[in-house]
């Protein structure tokens, strides 16, 4: 009896103690004290984000469910530490900037059970990640990451029917109350809350699946991750598989590791979305020598691959003469590469037997003699099945890069494929362009031979690549990393007059907008999507396009509104380039050339929409003028139009 009474009293005391335990609340401000992060540790871990007095995220739960326990369930906080960080980063490649400030306050929460959560609070956002120190390998069953949109009116993003997607859906702006719980919202996406916007994405993704978010009502978005295949049938065709058995976990990985950053860029100015510095701040260090990597432009034969005209004395197509023609154009115009798309191999499943019509060894030798490198396209399944010797073989042939296509997934198995490609290609000094790909998430920093990714509704969509959709790209998709949009068409139609397709593919919109896209869109490998014969018909456009660099020391977003228009200035050496892109509403834009400094004169070559460009997309004007530093400029952009310019100092 005494034993029973003692046990009952002990139980009551335990309950009393548990009830008496108060939640631990930690608040960290950004360096400018305008962004507040509040983390509450109680029965679980939740956080709130307040920016300029407005609550943007509230009670967002974070946890990681492992096979045998959940990190973040009834957590025991051992320590809390805040560290101020002030540093400047020099990225391994200059996609936007030569230098980036990385000033933030770092919160480290250490919990009993071998895990931490790191938080960074910036003047323009918040990022967090799990760090584990567990023995052996672990199985992650689910990662809980909530984005409860307090006061958000709408979400802008791409919606997928399921986990298999090429990330090329149109952007949609959807009221939070109307989000479809049967669809997956891809990242990156933007939440609009009053006068502020929040760009949500991830970075430093390694050996772990990328995430989508699923609407759950009342403005709550919850992360969901695809599960990996345990068995699949790879005999379906040359570029896809059927899952036969799927795992019940999202990741099997090492217990001692850092998990991906989940970040939220916060801004009251849309220009800051396009100028996003978060990827560079959160990027991992390179793991390999990348001094051999040469970024630049390439010709491309897929959309417009048949030369024609007075100087063409051969039958164009997938053959030796055509690729020599592309090579000669590249050599004349300082273009570093030619890309040979599908057709160079006799069978897409076999990368070692080439099409005899192409004479690939001769093409490679010919291009090398002209100072031009060769890039080859192939499906991901072919790369997967030949990983052990394909890159070594390509290196012996003299191939400089590969374009790998149709992955269309982002489960852990596929992420490991991306990582293996990056590692093996780097060993053999071959760079990579990932098509049929998901958003950039840091692999390009660990392996800077990864030059670009598709995952965008680009010009290969022909009539369905509408400027109204393209006007979102600088603010969402291209904001998080390099983007292979394949711009630069010379034949352009307004949408109601559009006609044509491969191998004479035009673009929707105006020619001035096509020149602007080459400047505006960031990538380490910029495709010239048209045929050399069409470029040579417009030498002023050709010379401008072929002279645009792909690395920039400085980027200044001058004006813009997500989904409406975009105006940017970019600096390389002592030369500045301007670009303006517009949606389907004609508009005038004005801005000052303050970024040029206070004094000096500049020679400007500009390409603008002609007077009839709103009806005839081909109508453009090329003008040369002299402008003063700090002067004001104004441009008219036709519907679906734009402008481009090059400014050089007058000596």
QUILINFEN-V947637 format. One record per backbone hydrogen bond with DSSP energy under -1.0 kcal/mol. CO is the residue of the C=O (numbers start at 0). NH is the residue of the N-H. E is the energy in kcal/mol with one decimal. If there is no record, write none. Layout:
co->{CO:CO}
nh->{NH:NH}
e->{E:E}
This chain:
co->{0:1:2:3:4:5:6:7:8:9:10:11:12:13:14:15:23:25:27:29:33:34:35:36:37:38:39:40:42:43:44:45:46:47:48:48:49:50:53:55:56:59:60:62:63:64:64:68:69:70:75:78:80:82:84:86:88:92:93:99:103:104:105:106:107:108:109:109:110:113:114:115:116:117:118:119:120:121:123:124:125:126:127:128:129:130:131:135:137:138:139:139:141:143:144:146:147:147:152:153:154:155:156:157:159:171:173:174:175:179:183:184:188:189:190:191:191:192:195:196:197:198:199:200:202:211:212:213:216:218:219:220:221:223:227:230:230:232:241:244:244:250:252:254:256:260:261:262:263:264:266:268:269:269:270:272:276:277:289:295:296:297:298:308:316:318:319:320:321:322:323:324:325:326:327:328:329:335:336:337:339:340:343:346:352:354:354:356:358:359:360:361:362:363:364:366:367:372:373:373:374:375:377:378:379:380:385:385:388:389:390:391:392:393:393:399:400:401:402:403:404:407:409:410:411:412:413:414:415:416:417:418:419:420:421:422:424:425:430:431:431:432:433:435:440:441:441:442:445:446:448:450:451:452:455:457:458:460:461:465:465:466:468:469:470:471:471:472:476:482:484:486:490:492:493:494:500:506:509:510:511:512:513:515:516:521:523:525:530:530:531:534:537:538:539:540:541:544:552:553:555:558:560:560:563:564:565:566:566:567:568:569:570:570:571:574:575:576:577:578:579:580:582:586:588:590:592:592:593:599:600:601:602:603:604:605:606:607:609:611:611:615:616:618:620:622:624:626:627:630:632:634:636:637:639:640:642:643:644:645:646:647}
nh->{4:5:6:7:8:9:10:11:12:13:14:15:16:17:18:19:40:38:36:32:51:29:49:27:47:25:45:23:73:41:61:39:59:37:55:56:35:53:50:149:48:46:145:143:70:140:141:65:72:63:111:109:107:105:103:101:99:94:551:88:84:120:82:118:80:116:77:78:114:132:110:130:108:128:106:126:104:124:265:121:263:119:261:117:258:115:256:254:252:66:249:250:64:62:222:220:57:149:175:191:173:189:171:185:183:156:154:177:178:182:159:212:199:155:197:152:153:195:192:266:190:264:188:262:260:223:184:221:219:148:215:146:213:211:246:243:244:241:232:229:230:139:137:133:131:202:127:200:125:198:196:271:272:273:274:275:280:281:292:525:336:527:338:311:318:322:323:324:325:326:327:328:329:330:331:332:334:372:298:374:376:343:354:349:345:357:358:319:362:363:364:365:366:367:368:371:370:337:399:400:339:402:404:382:383:384:388:389:392:393:394:395:396:397:398:430:375:432:377:434:379:164:209:414:415:416:417:418:419:420:421:422:423:424:425:426:429:428:401:450:451:403:453:407:204:444:445:446:286:449:431:523:433:483:457:460:461:463:464:468:469:470:471:472:562:474:475:477:479:484:458:528:506:508:496:497:503:492:513:514:515:516:517:519:520:482:295:297:533:534:535:537:541:542:543:544:545:547:97:570:568:566:563:564:582:560:580:557:558:578:555:576:552:553:574:571:646:569:644:567:642:565:639:636:634:632:595:629:596:628:649:626:647:624:645:622:643:620:612:614:615:618:510:609:607:605:603:601:630:592:590:588:586:640:509:581:579:606:577:604:575:602}
e->{-2.3:-2.7:-2.2:-2.5:-2.5:-2.5:-2.3:-2.3:-2.4:-2.3:-2.5:-2.4:-2.6:-2.6:-2.5:-1.4:-3.3:-3.1:-2.9:-2.1:-3.1:-2.1:-2.5:-2.8:-2.3:-2.7:-2.2:-2.7:-3.3:-2.8:-2.2:-3.1:-2.6:-2.3:-2.8:-1.6:-3.2:-2.0:-2.9:-1.3:-2.5:-1.6:-1.6:-2.3:-3.0:-2.8:-1.5:-3.0:-1.4:-2.2:-2.9:-2.3:-2.9:-3.5:-2.0:-3.0:-2.6:-1.2:-3.1:-3.5:-3.0:-2.1:-2.8:-2.7:-1.9:-2.1:-3.0:-1.6:-1.1:-3.1:-2.6:-2.4:-2.4:-1.8:-2.9:-2.1:-1.9:-1.0:-2.9:-3.3:-3.0:-2.9:-2.7:-2.5:-2.9:-2.9:-1.4:-2.5:-2.4:-1.2:-2.9:-1.5:-3.1:-1.8:-2.8:-1.1:-1.4:-1.4:-2.1:-3.0:-2.7:-2.6:-2.4:-2.9:-2.5:-2.0:-2.4:-1.8:-1.2:-1.6:-3.1:-2.4:-2.7:-3.3:-2.4:-2.7:-1.4:-2.4:-2.9:-2.3:-2.6:-2.6:-1.4:-2.4:-2.8:-2.4:-3.0:-2.0:-1.7:-2.8:-2.6:-3.0:-2.8:-2.7:-2.9:-2.6:-1.8:-1.9:-2.9:-3.3:-1.7:-3.1:-3.2:-2.0:-2.6:-1.9:-2.0:-2.2:-2.0:-2.7:-2.8:-1.9:-1.1:-1.3:-1.4:-1.4:-1.7:-2.4:-1.6:-1.9:-1.5:-2.8:-1.3:-1.6:-1.8:-1.8:-1.9:-1.9:-2.2:-2.0:-2.8:-2.0:-2.4:-2.7:-2.3:-1.6:-2.3:-2.8:-2.0:-2.4:-1.8:-1.0:-3.3:-2.2:-2.2:-1.4:-1.4:-2.1:-2.1:-2.8:-2.1:-2.9:-3.0:-2.4:-1.9:-2.9:-1.4:-2.2:-2.5:-1.2:-2.9:-2.9:-1.7:-1.6:-3.0:-2.4:-1.1:-2.7:-2.4:-2.9:-2.4:-1.8:-1.7:-1.3:-2.5:-2.3:-2.0:-2.4:-2.3:-3.4:-2.2:-1.5:-2.0:-2.5:-2.5:-1.4:-2.3:-2.3:-2.4:-2.6:-2.5:-2.4:-2.8:-2.6:-1.7:-1.5:-2.3:-1.6:-2.3:-2.3:-1.0:-2.0:-2.4:-3.0:-2.5:-1.8:-1.7:-2.7:-2.9:-2.4:-2.6:-1.6:-2.2:-3.2:-1.5:-2.0:-2.2:-2.3:-1.9:-1.5:-2.3:-2.1:-1.9:-1.2:-1.6:-1.1:-1.1:-2.4:-1.2:-1.2:-2.0:-2.3:-2.1:-2.8:-2.3:-1.1:-3.0:-2.7:-1.3:-1.8:-1.9:-2.1:-1.1:-3.2:-2.4:-2.8:-1.6:-2.2:-1.1:-2.0:-2.6:-1.7:-2.9:-2.7:-1.6:-3.0:-2.7:-1.4:-2.3:-2.4:-2.6:-2.6:-2.9:-1.6:-1.5:-2.0:-2.8:-1.6:-1.6:-2.1:-3.1:-2.8:-2.5:-1.0:-1.9:-2.7:-3.3:-2.6:-2.0:-2.5:-1.8:-2.3:-3.7:-3.1:-2.6:-3.2:-1.8:-1.6:-1.9:-2.7:-2.8:-2.8:-2.4:-2.4:-2.2:-2.5:-2.0:-2.4:-1.7:-2.0:-3.7:-2.0:-2.4:-2.2:-2.4:-2.9:-3.3:-3.0:-2.1:-3.0:-2.3:-2.7:-2.2:-2.1:-1.7:-2.0:-2.7:-3.4:-2.6:-2.3:-2.3:-3.4}
